[in-house]
Amino acid sequence: MIDGRGGAPLRDAVVVIEGNRISAVGRRGSVVVPARAKHLDISGKFILPGLIDIHVHYNDWMGELFLAHGVTTVKDVGNYVEWAATASEEIDKRLARGPRLFFTGNGLDAPPPAREHFIGIENPETARRVVQLLHERGAVAVKVREKMTADLLRVITAEAHRLGMRVTGHIRKVDAREAALAGIDGLEHVSGVVQATWDRPLETDLDALNEYVRYIEERKSYALINPKKAAILDDLLVQKKVALIPTISGRWRMVSERLDEYAREDAEFASNPLLAYVPADARRMWETSAIYKLEKAGDAALVKTGWEKIRELLLRHYSKGGRVLVGSDTYLSVPGLSLQREMQMLVNAGFTTRQVIAMATRDNAEFLGRGSELGTIERGKLADLVVVNADPLVDITALRRVDMVIKDGRVEDTNYHPDFSVPTRRRTLERPLWIERRLNEEAANPGTNGIEKKAGNETAFPSAGVPMEANQRAGVLALVGATVIDGEGGAPIRNGVIVIRGDRIVSVGRAGKVRVPQSARVIDIGGKYVIPGLIDMHVHFDSWMGEMFLAHGVTTIKDLGNDAVWCRQVRDDIESGRARGPRFFYVGNGIDAPPPVRDHHIGLDDPVQAGRAVELLHSRGVAAIKLREKSTPELIRAAVKAAHRLGIPVTGHLVNTSAREAALAGIDGLEHATGIVEATATRHLKPDPALTDVQRFVTELKAFAHIDDARAEELVKFLAARKVALIPTMANWWRFASDRRDEFAREDAEYSKNPSLEYVPNYIRQVWATSALYDIKNAEDLAEVKAGWRKVQAYMKPYEKVGGRVLAGSDTLISVPGLSLLRELMMLVDVGFTPMRAITAGTRDNANFLGQGRNLGTIAGGKLADLVVLGADPLEDIGNLRRVEMVFKNGREIDRTYHADYKGPTPKPRLERPLWIEKLLTDGKTSGR
């Protein structure tokens, strides 16, 4: 295994993947492989991280070619932002096959724009606004073009850096020295170096030449580099941390000793009948390699001289600690193969194979700002891997011998298909472009540009994927003076500082250890306590609940009780800003054996149909699958297989299947800790269907009293070893028997009287006023329920002690949203958890189970800025979680007051059968799917 970090390879390695992430890495014998794991024996082969191409001109036909060559991630630098965003989304949703697609969007230049998708920038105000609009559409970086001026480049880099974006350039008017001083992060094609180091300017007017001649003249111009000036320039580039992206396989192939070899390869690809979908002009270029032929001997000599000077600069830059990144300038070359050639030519230039592999994986990922997710084979990273049949450290061309490609934990089909399904096709653009229309509208209607005015002239700008209520404030925000409980479970940070830029945390640490930018807006919260935004893992959401969750510090929820179509609308309403509410994940329609008990459940008796139902739910955006009471082990096994293939977990509210059987079938979580009774009880109490909902509920609780302690002790160890999470939902299920019952009843009664909550349905407020649901009149029933509660307490803490995962979900249905989760954490402490452990259950562990650990759950650099400020120490008394004083979601403080006119997401519709999913399943049967 070559892990991408540049060190020695690991022989006889094991990589364990759970869902879409790597869960363990090490030498065989030192890594515990779960018993249920699917084994892929790749003995004798070599594995390395998925390759990343940092300079691509992506087109709709390129997707499977990149994947076939082991390129799992690309950065596109040559398309208009609307199409790039659409293509990226379609790939992420698996509507099209292709590498993970990051993009810069429209290039920025001085007017008039030379290309159809460039934007001509004339003044600082326009420059700032265009950067904001590109960021709003999801661009990760900004690319500036040849005619850009130094003054405007300074404005662009300042705004991009404020938003957490990089700036790279294919520059000419600004030289490399001026660009470095202006703050540029990368030089595409090592451009601008000639202008900063030559002894005499180029006499030829490049803009007056046709594209091919200009291409050759640019290569010849590098011969004008003065080596002494280049060495001085490089000191500045290293100091300013400017990355060099040489793109030598596209720019310098004409003088490579491999020119003929590459031409023969290209011709073979041009004649491949499986690639008939590749446009004729691209195949014609592969067939002739015309652009790489130098017809004049004098041209060849000058280009070779230019290449030698660039080669020396690259080696010097890297030896001094500068970054050299790997991008192939894929345009008319063979996608994917072009990156392998780039790596090969870097080795030929004098870099070691280890260095080049690290450049194309770790270093490229870090430049993209995705080093925490991509680029190396490490625990917690996304499972992007390439398996090759020979050792690339011995011969870099071994990268061509791709045996297997894994992206997001899924083995990709690396064959070519004549019917390859592409993303939305690119179209011919007409001016004004979207971004120009937006600028024109804002100029005509001041105040409509999405800028929210704040006291002190602060502003907030929208960004892609972030709700309007979470629009990012301009500049940097610093919270100083509080005790920070970061969610990782370690010692709190006293006198802490949290620096936030846009929607993400930049840094966190003790005062004096963290630099607060002079431009930051500082909020002194000395004497307070900060925890990560809370996550409720078990919610039955309704449209009236949104602002109540936020008011109590719950910034993320997982819904388990609604139709997937409505859930997706709720998520979209919240993300677009049409409604205020927590970040919304959902499972959609529950899967059960027929007949379905609830109106949104699906009754399935065919495991094949269960797998298809999982695929349909996944297509509607679900984050997990929920199985219902009557599910059989066969049904669970089929659902789990399909869900894990798609990278999502499976949980269940089980009755017919025991926890042991469910764990053997691969289930990831047990809602309400169900299935434990069936696996351990000496006597089984089955609820009578004739009973009311409340009576059946009480019967389920009474059954826990009959758990056998010895069986439970053994089961606890078994479930922990299988990594099955328990979601006990005690705040609802065990409130009957808790010593906190009367305390909770008094709190509920107060909420029922609040005039600002008149939007809450009457029947809900009636439950709060009376707490009748939680009052068991029959003394024998109450005694048996309390005995069950003692059994729960007896296995919950030992389960956590042996490494079992306990997650925090409140089963919010008719309880007070948000407050219900605070009660769940309090009851975790009641069963023996420390306050710190309860907090990590409701933050970090919940985020990890959702597959969102890279974004949520802890207070750390790079994470989304979801924070809760408390007025007292929750580690001293977990009840202090109620003392919420401020809530931040996506870096913006939330209004915590209740509003009588609160408008939630789209109200739930009344469902009629057959449901959408039943119709699609029926269609699938009749069509032979």
C-alpha positions, 0 to 999 in steps of 0.5 A: 500500500502506497498511502499518498503521504510520501513515506515507505509503502506498507506491505501485506496491508489491510484496508477496511471500508465501512460505507463510503469511508475508510475505517481501519488501515494497517498490516495484516494481523494488526487490523480487526476485520469485521466478521460481516465484511466482504473480503477482496483479496488483492494479494500481489497488487498495489493500492494507492489513493484515488488520483486527483487531476487539478487542471481539467477542461471537463466535458460531458463525455469524459467521465468514465475515461477518468475513472477507468484510469484511476482518476476519482477527483478533478478540478475543472478550470474551463467551463461556465459555472452553471453547467459545472455545478449541474454536472457536479451534482449529477455525478454526486447523485450518481445520475451520471458516472464520473470523477468527483468534480470541483470547479472554478466556473467562469474565468475572470479577465479584463474586457472584452472576454476572449472566451464565451464563458469568461467574465470581463471585470472592470472595477473592484465592486464588480470583481468582489461581486462576481467572486461572491456569485461564483462562490454561491454557485459552488465554485471552490476556486477562482481562475483569473485569465491573461489580461487581468490587472494587478489591482483587480487581482488583489481585490479578487484574492482578498474576497476569495480568501474571505470566502475560503476559496483559492485563486489560480491564474493563467496570467500574462499581463500580471507577471508572477512576482506581481501575482504573488504579491497580490495573493495568488495561490497557484500559477497554472502552466507556470504562467507569468514566470517568463514576464517576471524573469526575461531580459527583453520582452516578447516582440510577438503580439500573441493575441494577433496569432491563431490558437495553434501558432500562439500555443507554440510561441508561448512555449518558445517564450520560456527560453527567454527566462533569465536563470538568476532572476528565476532563482530570486523569483522562486524565493518569493513564490516559496515564501508566499506559498504559491503553487506551481501547476506545470501541466507538462503533458499538455504544454511540453509533450512536443519535446518529450522523448515519449512523444511518439509513444503517446501518439501511438497510444492516442491513435489506439484510443481513437480507433476504439469502437467502444468510445464512439461517443467521444466527439469526432474532433477529439478522436481526430486529435488523438489520431493525428497528434497534430497539435504536438508536432513542431514543423520548424527545427528552430522552434523545436530548439527554443521549446526544448530550451524553455522546457529545461528552464521550467524543469530547473525551476520546478525542481528548485521550487520543490526542494525549497518546500514549495508546492508542485501540483499535478494537473494534465490540462485535459482538453483534447487528450485522453482523460485520465491517461493524461494525468498518468502521463503528467506523473510520468513526465514529472518523474522523467523531469527528476522527481521521485515516484514517491514525490509525484504520487504524493503530489497527485494525491495528498498535495492536490487534495490539500490545495483543494481544501479537501485534505481532511477527506481525500488524498491519502489512505487513512482512517476516516478519509473517503474510500477513493482507491486505485489498485494496480497490477505492478509497483508504480514505485519501481516504474511509474508507468505501472499506473496504466495497469489499473485493476480496480477503482474504488470511489466513495467505497464503491467498486467502479465499472472501469469498462467503456460503454458505447451508451455511456450516460453523460451529465447534462450536455454543455450548450453554446452560450449566449450573452449576457451570461447568467452572471452578467444578467445578475450583475445587470439586475443588481445595478438596475435595482440596488439592494437586491444582490442578496447583501443583508445590511447589519449594524456596524456595516456588516454584511452577509452573503449567500453561499451554495448549499447554505440556507438563506438564514445562514448567509455568511457574514462578511469578514471574519467572526471571532468568539473569545473568552469562553470555555470550549467543549469541542465534542471530541471528549478531551479536556475543555479549552479554557479562555478559548477562541473560535475564529469563523470565516463564512460558514466554517470554523477556521481555527480554535484554541486557547487565547494567545495560541490562535491568531484573530485577524484584525478585520474580525468582528469580535464577540466577547463571551467570557464566562460562557461555555460553547459546545457543538451544535446538537444533533437529534438522531430520532425525530418525527418532524412536523412543519411546526417544529423548526424554530423550536429545535433551533432555539434549544441548540439543535442545529441538525436532525434525522427524521424517521417518520415521514414520506421521502417526497415530503422530506425532500421538500422540507430539506429544500425549504430549509436549505433555500431559506423558505423556512427556518429550521435545523439541517434536515436529514431523513430516512423517508418511507419505512420498510416493513413486511405487509400489510404496512401499519402506517400510511407512509410505510411500505409493505414488502415480502420480497427481499429483491423488492426491498433492495430496489426500494432502498435504491428508490429511497436513495434516489430521493435523497435519504441519509439512511434506511429505517426498517419497521417492526415486522421485518424479517432477517431476510428482508433486513439482509437485502435492505442492508446489502443495497444500502451499504452499497450506496454508502448509507446506514440502516436502522430498525424499530424491530419486534419480529427479529431479535437484535442478534439476528438483525446484527448478523444481517448487518443492521447498523442501529437499533432505534429505541434499543428494540430487538434486545428484548427478543434476544434476551427476555425470559418471557415475551409480551406481544402487544395485542393489536386490539389495544390502543396505541398507548396500551401497546406502547406500555406493553412494549415497555413492560417486556423489558422487565423480563430481560435476562441479565446474563443473556444481556451481558453476552448480547452487549458484547456481541452487538458492540463487536458488530458495531451496532449503535443503540438509539435508546430514545429514553426521553420519550420511552422511559419518561414514564419511569424516570425520576424526572417525570414530574420535572418534565411535566412542569416544563411542558405545562409552561410551554403550553401557555406560551402565546408565541407558540400559538402555531403549535397544534392544539392537541400537542399543546394539550399533551404538554398541559396535562402530560397525561400520556406519561401517567400510568394509572395501573400500579402493577403496570407502573411497577413493571415499567420501572423494572424494565427501566432498571434493566435498561440502565443495567445494560446501557452503561456496560454497552458503552464501556465495551466500545458500543455506540450509543447515539442520542435521539429523543423520539420527538413526536409530541414532546417539546422539540429541541428540549426533548434532546436536552432531556435525552442527554440528561437521561444518559447521565442518569444511566451512568454516562459522564456529562462529557460522554453524553455531549459527544453522543449528541454531537460527534457520534451522531455526526459520524453515524450520519456520515457527516463527521467531516462537516459536523459534530465537533468544534474544529478547523474546517468544520461547519460553524454550528455552535451553542453558547451556554450560560453555565457549565454542562460538565458540572450539571448536564441540566445546564444544557437548558441555559442556551444563550446563543446558537450559531448555524453555518456561522450565523447567529440564529434568532432564538425567539418564538414567532407567533407567525412562524411559517414552517416548511411545506405542510405534510400532505395526506397520503393515498395508496399506492404511494409513489414508491409502490408505483415505481416498484410495480413498474419495476416488476412489470418491466422486468427490472 
